[in-house]
């Protein structure tokens, strides 16, 4: 009997040993083949992973197609090139549909939450290879960080009647958004191999990336691909227009008209001719590539006016963090002659201009700058964010959190204007914990740690709050509480009321006026 027990214990030990999970390797099996990343300081990184076929040749201006499987092991230790663009980014090219993963998991079974970064750049610039968007420090807080690329400008958002006709869905122009959806689908299928939990995916982005987050939150094509969303300075809540405007979204017909004009400027007579052109030819004529290459309300990717969709409760109801910076508009505007400012305001706001000029006066050059900057802040960033928070808290069941980033930044002598607060994009380095200690102080480092913890807590629990953090109340229509992300020796971040509320309420009236004028 004693011998039998010994044999039994040895057998159980062998069985347990054989069932023990192997540590996560730097070689991972994906659906298309093996990839090899590298071990870094406390995490593993995998860069340049293809999530769709190269959108070149006949696939230029087509929906993203599946990755072709490969033999052997694909090296995934270097960033792929950025997507083709007019900006002087190197390297860049059309073969750019790749993503990057930083994982702290030791085992594939860990089921860590996943944070997916969508970069900004006006839908015409930017790439994950830019150091601004490196998020490996967030992995130290127990999440997997993923950054994705998507087609930009003319290649990502060209609409044209001929392209719509050849599409099975009879639409065109939203290829960059479809790329993002394809990346999220790839993540759903493959992230478990990296130790990730596909049921805990949070998308987040800034500027155009935040607008994309907003679009994905309203697109039926993105349903169930993520469980949380963070919008840093952006939202797609302006009315549908026939012409491209900074504070609205163009209709499919309007986007197609822009495409017709682009084809004419390029000297082409068909999409087939455009597909044969060198991609750099598209950027030689700057006027042919600036403004207008933007997502469009096609009834398919973007079903309708997003404000109306949210009023009706027709969106992907997930927990959200939404916010803006205090001086968003400063970098986009310059002082002007008072009379020129008033004329521009009347031209833009029509019958509503007198009310705008009361709140945003321009009697001096200094006033024209501050008023122009604040109008830009409200129309492009603050009002869409506030509208989103109000509408979702009214019609949704998920949690809504709002923030206002107002950390004073170091003066930059190269800037042609004086900062009045936190400029556009200033919060990114705080969220991703990429603060340069040579330029920033202890207050900034502390705020960065707080914000990184808020963001990763949200990815883990659907709520930014946690131990040793200032309480961040939920936003509701009845209690419009906003977290002021500002840290000084005298004051930690704290909750307060919606900033510039009178201006936001005026813009709410203005956008209602715009919709009535449709």
matplotlib code that plots the C-alpha trace (Angstrom):
import matplotlib.pyplot as plt

x = [0.0, 2.9, 4.5, 1.2, 0.8, 4.4, 3.6, 0.4, 2.1, 4.8, 2.2, 0.3, 3.5, 4.4, 0.8, 0.9, 4.3, 3.2, 0.1, 2.1, 1.8, 4.9, 6.0, 5.0, 7.6, 8.9, 7.7, 3.9, 1.5, -0.9, -3.7, -1.5, 1.8, 4.5, 6.0, 9.1, 9.3, 11.9, 12.2, 12.6, 12.7, 9.9, 7.8, 7.8, 7.4, 6.1, 6.3, 5.2, 2.6, 0.4, -3.3, -4.5, -3.1, -1.0, -3.6, -1.6, -2.3, -5.9, -6.4, -5.8, -9.2, -10.6, -11.9, -9.0, -8.4, -7.2, -3.5, -1.9, -0.4, 3.4, 5.9, 8.5, 8.9, 8.2, 10.5, 8.4, 11.0, 10.9, 8.2, 6.6, 6.6, 4.0, 1.1, 1.8, 1.2, 2.2, 4.1, 7.9, 7.6, 10.2, 9.8, 6.4, 4.5, 1.3, 2.1, 1.4, -1.4, 0.5, 0.1, 2.4, 2.0, 3.7, 2.7, 3.8, 2.2, 4.3, 1.8, -0.8, -3.6, -3.3, -6.2, -4.8, -6.9, -5.9, -5.6, -5.6, -4.2, -5.4, -3.1, -4.2, -3.0, -6.2, -6.7, -3.8, -0.7, 1.0, 2.1, 2.6, 6.4, 6.5, 8.0, 5.1, 2.9, 5.2, 3.1, 5.2, 5.3, 1.5, 2.4, 4.0, 0.5, -0.7, -2.2, -1.3, -0.7, -1.4, -0.9, -2.4, -1.9, -4.6, -4.7, -4.6, -5.6, -6.4, -5.5, -7.7, -10.6, -11.0, -14.7, -15.7, -18.8, -16.8, -15.5, -19.0, -20.3, -17.7, -18.3, -20.7, -22.1, -22.3, -20.2, -16.6, -14.2, -14.0, -11.1, -9.1, -12.0, -12.4, -8.7, -9.2, -12.1, -10.0, -7.3, -9.8, -11.1, -7.5, -7.0, -10.2, -8.9, -5.3, -4.7, -5.2, -1.9, -0.2, -1.9, -4.7, -8.4, -10.6, -13.5, -11.6, -10.5, -10.4, -9.9, -8.3, -7.0, -6.4, -7.7, -8.5, -7.8, -10.5, -12.9, -12.2, -13.0, -16.2, -17.1, -16.3, -18.6, -21.5, -20.6, -22.6, -19.5, -17.5, -20.1, -18.6, -15.0, -14.3, -15.8, -14.4, -13.5, -11.4, -11.7, -8.9, -10.0, -12.5, -16.0, -18.1, -21.2, -21.5, -24.3, -23.9, -23.0, -22.6, -19.2, -16.3, -16.3, -14.1, -17.1, -19.3, -19.1, -19.5, -22.1, -21.2, -22.3, -20.2, -17.2, -17.7, -17.7, -14.4, -13.1, -14.2, -12.3, -9.3, -9.3, -9.5, -6.6, -4.5, -5.2, -6.9, -10.1, -10.8, -10.0, -8.0, -5.7, -5.4, -4.5, -1.6, -0.2, 2.8, 1.5, 3.9, 2.2, -0.9, 1.1, 2.9, -0.1, -0.8, -4.1, -5.3, -4.6, -5.5, -8.9, -11.8, -10.2, -12.0, -14.6, -18.0, -21.5, -22.0, -24.9, -22.8, -19.7, -21.2, -25.0, -26.2, -25.8, -24.1, -25.9, -29.2, -28.0, -27.1, -30.4, -32.1, -29.8, -28.4, -24.7, -22.3, -23.1, -19.7, -18.0, -16.3, -13.9, -14.2, -12.2, -10.5, -7.6, -7.9, -6.2, -7.1, -7.5, -4.4, -2.1, -4.7, -5.3, -3.5, -4.3, -5.9, -7.3, -10.6, -12.6, -11.3, -12.2, -15.8, -16.2, -15.0, -17.3, -20.3, -19.4, -19.1, -22.0, -24.5, -27.6, -26.1, -22.9, -24.2, -24.6, -21.2, -19.5, -21.1, -19.5, -16.3, -15.5, -12.8, -12.2, -8.5, -5.9, -5.4, -9.1, -9.3, -6.7, -8.2, -11.7, -10.7, -8.8, -11.8, -14.2, -11.9, -11.7, -15.5, -16.6, -13.9, -13.3, -15.2, -18.7, -18.6, -17.2, -19.8, -22.6, -21.4, -21.3, -24.7, -26.4, -24.8, -25.6, -29.2, -29.8, -27.1, -26.6, -22.8, -20.6, -19.5, -16.5, -15.4, -12.0, -10.5, -6.7, -5.3, -1.7, 0.6, 3.2, 6.8, 7.2, 8.5, 10.4, 9.8, 6.1, 4.6, 2.0, 1.9, 0.2, -2.9, -3.4, -2.8, -2.5, -3.8, -2.1, -0.3, -2.0, -0.7, 2.7, 1.0, -1.3, 1.4, 3.9, 6.5, 7.2, 10.8, 12.2, 14.7, 11.9, 9.1, 8.9, 7.8, 4.2, 4.1, 5.6, 3.1, 0.2, 1.4, 1.4, -2.1, -3.4, -1.7, -3.3, -6.7, -6.6, -5.3, -7.9, -10.6, -9.3, -9.3, -12.5, -14.5, -13.9, -10.9, -11.1, -8.8, -6.9, -4.9, -6.4, -8.5, -12.2, -13.4, -17.3, -19.4, -20.8, -24.6, -27.0, -28.2, -24.7, -22.3, -19.1, -15.7, -12.3, -9.8, -6.5, -4.1, -1.4, 0.5, 2.2, -1.0, -3.6, -4.2, -6.5, -10.1, -13.7, -15.5, -18.3, -18.1, -15.7, -16.9, -20.5, -22.0, -20.0, -20.9, -24.6, -24.3, -22.7, -25.5, -27.9, -25.8, -25.6, -29.3, -29.7, -27.4, -29.5, -32.8, -31.2, -30.5]
y = [0.0, 2.4, 1.7, 2.4, 5.8, 6.7, 5.8, 7.7, 10.9, 10.7, 10.3, 13.3, 15.4, 14.5, 15.4, 18.7, 19.5, 18.6, 20.9, 23.8, 26.8, 27.8, 31.5, 33.9, 33.8, 36.5, 34.2, 34.4, 32.4, 34.9, 33.8, 34.5, 33.1, 33.4, 36.7, 37.4, 40.4, 41.2, 41.3, 44.7, 46.2, 44.4, 43.8, 42.3, 44.4, 43.5, 46.1, 46.2, 43.4, 43.4, 43.5, 43.9, 43.3, 46.2, 48.7, 49.1, 48.8, 47.7, 47.7, 51.5, 52.9, 49.5, 48.3, 46.7, 43.1, 40.1, 39.5, 36.9, 34.1, 33.8, 30.9, 30.9, 33.6, 37.3, 39.7, 42.1, 44.2, 47.4, 49.9, 49.8, 52.9, 55.6, 55.9, 58.2, 61.8, 65.3, 65.9, 65.2, 61.9, 59.2, 56.5, 56.5, 54.6, 53.0, 49.6, 50.8, 48.8, 47.6, 47.7, 47.5, 45.7, 46.2, 43.5, 43.0, 39.5, 36.6, 34.1, 34.0, 33.2, 36.4, 38.2, 41.7, 44.7, 46.2, 49.9, 50.8, 54.1, 56.0, 58.8, 62.3, 64.6, 65.9, 62.6, 63.7, 63.2, 61.2, 57.6, 55.2, 55.3, 58.9, 58.8, 61.0, 57.9, 55.4, 53.9, 51.2, 53.0, 52.2, 48.5, 49.0, 49.7, 46.3, 46.8, 45.9, 48.9, 48.7, 51.5, 51.2, 52.9, 53.9, 55.4, 59.2, 62.1, 61.3, 57.7, 57.2, 59.5, 60.1, 59.7, 59.6, 58.5, 55.9, 54.5, 54.4, 52.6, 49.9, 49.4, 46.6, 49.1, 51.9, 54.3, 55.6, 57.7, 56.2, 53.8, 55.1, 54.4, 50.9, 50.3, 51.1, 48.7, 46.0, 46.5, 46.2, 43.0, 41.6, 42.5, 40.6, 37.4, 37.6, 39.5, 36.4, 35.1, 38.2, 37.8, 40.1, 40.0, 40.7, 41.5, 44.4, 46.6, 50.4, 52.6, 56.0, 58.8, 62.5, 65.2, 63.3, 60.2, 61.3, 62.1, 58.6, 57.2, 59.1, 57.7, 54.2, 54.7, 55.4, 53.0, 49.7, 48.2, 48.6, 47.0, 44.7, 45.5, 47.5, 48.0, 51.4, 54.6, 57.7, 60.9, 63.4, 66.6, 65.5, 64.4, 64.0, 65.9, 68.7, 68.7, 67.1, 69.6, 69.5, 71.2, 70.4, 72.5, 72.3, 72.1, 69.6, 66.5, 66.4, 64.3, 61.4, 63.6, 66.5, 64.3, 62.8, 66.4, 67.0, 63.8, 64.9, 68.1, 66.3, 64.0, 67.1, 68.8, 65.6, 65.6, 62.1, 61.0, 57.8, 56.0, 53.5, 56.3, 57.6, 54.1, 54.0, 57.4, 57.6, 58.3, 61.3, 63.0, 63.5, 65.7, 67.9, 70.2, 71.3, 72.8, 69.4, 67.7, 70.1, 70.1, 68.0, 64.6, 63.7, 61.0, 61.5, 60.6, 57.8, 56.0, 52.9, 53.5, 56.7, 56.1, 59.6, 62.9, 61.6, 64.1, 62.7, 59.1, 59.8, 61.6, 58.3, 56.0, 54.5, 54.0, 51.6, 52.2, 51.8, 53.6, 56.8, 59.4, 62.6, 65.8, 68.8, 71.2, 74.7, 76.5, 74.1, 76.8, 78.9, 77.2, 77.3, 81.1, 84.4, 88.0, 90.1, 93.5, 93.9, 94.7, 91.6, 89.5, 90.8, 90.2, 86.6, 86.0, 87.4, 85.3, 82.1, 82.5, 84.4, 85.6, 84.2, 86.4, 89.3, 86.9, 85.4, 88.8, 89.7, 86.7, 86.7, 90.4, 91.6, 95.3, 95.0, 92.8, 91.0, 90.4, 89.0, 86.4, 85.3, 85.3, 83.4, 80.8, 80.3, 80.0, 77.3, 75.6, 75.5, 74.5, 72.0, 70.4, 71.6, 71.7, 68.3, 66.8, 68.4, 67.4, 63.8, 63.6, 65.1, 63.0, 59.7, 60.4, 61.0, 58.1, 55.5, 53.1, 53.2, 55.5, 58.9, 60.9, 64.3, 66.1, 69.5, 69.5, 72.8, 72.1, 75.1, 74.3, 75.5, 78.5, 77.8, 80.7, 79.3, 79.6, 82.7, 83.2, 83.1, 80.2, 81.1, 77.5, 73.9, 73.8, 71.2, 67.8, 68.9, 66.1, 63.2, 63.1, 63.1, 60.2, 58.1, 59.1, 60.5, 63.6, 64.9, 65.6, 68.0, 70.4, 69.6, 69.7, 67.4, 68.6, 67.5, 64.1, 63.6, 64.6, 62.3, 59.4, 60.3, 60.5, 57.3, 55.6, 57.1, 55.9, 52.4, 52.0, 52.9, 50.2, 47.7, 48.5, 50.9, 53.6, 55.8, 55.9, 54.0, 54.0, 57.2, 59.1, 62.3, 61.3, 61.7, 61.8, 60.6, 63.2, 63.3, 65.9, 66.6, 66.8, 68.0, 67.3, 67.7, 66.6, 69.4, 67.8, 70.4, 69.8, 72.4, 72.4, 74.0, 71.9, 68.4, 67.5, 68.1, 68.0, 71.1, 72.4, 72.5, 75.3, 78.1, 76.8, 80.0, 79.7, 76.0, 76.8, 79.5, 77.0, 74.5, 77.1, 77.9, 74.2, 73.9, 77.0, 75.3, 72.2, 74.1, 75.9, 72.6]
z = [0.0, 0.9, -2.5, -4.2, -2.5, -3.5, -7.1, -7.0, -5.6, -8.2, -10.9, -9.6, -9.5, -13.0, -14.1, -12.3, -13.7, -17.2, -16.9, -15.6, -18.0, -19.9, -19.4, -22.1, -24.8, -27.1, -30.0, -30.3, -32.5, -34.2, -36.6, -39.6, -38.3, -35.7, -34.7, -32.6, -30.3, -27.7, -23.9, -22.5, -19.0, -17.3, -20.4, -23.8, -26.9, -30.4, -33.1, -36.7, -36.5, -39.6, -38.9, -42.5, -46.0, -47.5, -49.0, -52.2, -55.9, -56.4, -52.7, -52.5, -51.4, -50.5, -47.2, -45.2, -46.3, -44.2, -43.6, -45.8, -43.7, -43.7, -43.2, -40.5, -37.8, -38.6, -36.8, -34.8, -33.1, -35.2, -35.9, -39.4, -41.4, -40.8, -43.2, -46.2, -45.5, -46.5, -43.3, -43.2, -41.3, -41.9, -42.7, -44.4, -47.1, -48.1, -46.6, -43.1, -41.5, -38.5, -34.7, -31.7, -28.4, -25.1, -22.6, -18.9, -18.8, -17.7, -18.8, -21.6, -19.1, -17.2, -19.0, -18.5, -19.6, -22.9, -23.8, -27.6, -28.5, -31.7, -32.6, -33.6, -36.4, -38.1, -39.9, -42.1, -40.1, -37.3, -36.7, -33.8, -34.3, -32.9, -29.4, -28.1, -28.4, -26.6, -23.8, -22.4, -19.0, -18.6, -18.6, -15.2, -13.9, -15.1, -18.6, -22.1, -24.3, -28.1, -30.7, -34.1, -37.5, -40.0, -43.5, -43.5, -45.7, -49.3, -48.9, -45.8, -46.5, -50.2, -51.2, -54.9, -56.8, -58.6, -55.3, -53.9, -57.0, -56.7, -53.0, -51.9, -49.3, -51.9, -49.8, -49.8, -47.8, -44.3, -45.0, -42.0, -39.6, -41.2, -40.6, -36.9, -36.8, -38.5, -35.9, -33.0, -34.6, -34.8, -31.2, -30.2, -32.0, -31.1, -27.8, -25.5, -26.9, -25.4, -22.0, -22.7, -22.1, -25.2, -22.9, -21.3, -24.2, -23.8, -26.8, -26.2, -28.4, -28.7, -31.1, -34.4, -32.4, -29.9, -32.7, -34.0, -30.5, -30.6, -34.1, -33.0, -30.0, -32.4, -35.2, -35.3, -37.1, -33.8, -31.5, -28.9, -29.9, -26.8, -23.3, -22.5, -24.3, -23.4, -25.5, -25.1, -26.8, -29.5, -30.4, -33.5, -32.5, -35.0, -37.6, -41.1, -43.7, -47.5, -47.3, -45.0, -41.8, -38.7, -36.4, -38.3, -40.4, -44.1, -45.9, -48.2, -51.1, -50.0, -49.5, -53.0, -54.4, -52.7, -54.3, -57.7, -57.3, -56.1, -59.2, -61.4, -59.6, -60.0, -63.8, -63.6, -65.2, -63.3, -60.0, -62.0, -63.1, -59.5, -58.3, -60.6, -59.5, -57.2, -53.7, -53.3, -56.2, -54.0, -51.7, -54.2, -54.6, -51.0, -51.8, -53.1, -49.8, -47.1, -45.4, -46.6, -46.2, -43.1, -42.0, -43.6, -42.6, -45.0, -43.3, -42.9, -40.8, -39.5, -39.6, -39.0, -37.2, -34.0, -31.8, -32.9, -32.6, -28.9, -28.3, -29.5, -27.5, -30.7, -29.9, -28.2, -24.6, -22.8, -19.9, -21.0, -19.9, -21.9, -21.5, -22.9, -22.1, -20.9, -23.8, -26.7, -29.3, -28.7, -31.1, -33.9, -34.0, -34.3, -33.5, -36.3, -37.0, -35.0, -38.1, -39.9, -36.8, -36.7, -40.5, -40.2, -37.2, -39.1, -42.1, -40.1, -37.6, -39.8, -37.9, -34.7, -35.0, -32.7, -29.8, -30.4, -30.5, -27.2, -25.5, -27.6, -28.2, -30.6, -30.0, -29.7, -31.3, -28.1, -27.7, -31.3, -30.3, -27.0, -28.5, -31.6, -29.4, -27.1, -30.1, -31.5, -28.1, -27.7, -31.2, -31.9, -28.5, -25.4, -26.7, -28.5, -25.3, -23.1, -25.5, -25.5, -21.7, -21.3, -23.9, -22.8, -19.1, -20.2, -22.5, -21.5, -18.7, -18.5, -16.4, -17.7, -16.3, -17.5, -16.9, -17.6, -17.9, -16.7, -15.7, -16.3, -18.9, -19.2, -21.4, -24.9, -26.4, -29.9, -29.6, -31.4, -28.6, -24.8, -23.2, -21.2, -19.9, -21.1, -24.9, -27.2, -26.8, -23.6, -21.6, -23.8, -22.1, -18.7, -19.5, -21.1, -18.4, -20.8, -18.8, -19.3, -15.8, -17.3, -18.3, -15.9, -12.1, -9.3, -9.5, -13.1, -12.4, -9.6, -11.9, -14.6, -12.1, -11.0, -14.5, -15.6, -12.6, -13.4, -17.0, -16.2, -13.3, -15.8, -18.2, -15.3, -13.5, -15.7, -13.1, -12.7, -8.9, -6.6, -3.4, -2.6, -5.5, -5.3, -5.7, -9.3, -9.2, -12.1, -14.5, -14.8, -16.3, -12.7, -11.3, -14.0, -12.0, -13.8, -12.5, -12.7, -13.6, -12.1, -9.5, -7.5, -4.1, -2.7, -4.5, -5.7, -8.6, -7.5, -8.7, -9.7, -11.9, -15.7, -16.8, -19.2, -18.8, -20.2, -23.4, -23.8, -23.3, -26.0, -28.3, -27.6, -28.8, -31.8, -33.0, -32.5, -34.7, -37.3, -37.3, -37.7, -40.7, -42.5]

ax = plt.figure().add_subplot(projection="3d")
ax.plot(x, y, z, "-o")
ax.set_aspect("equal")
plt.show()
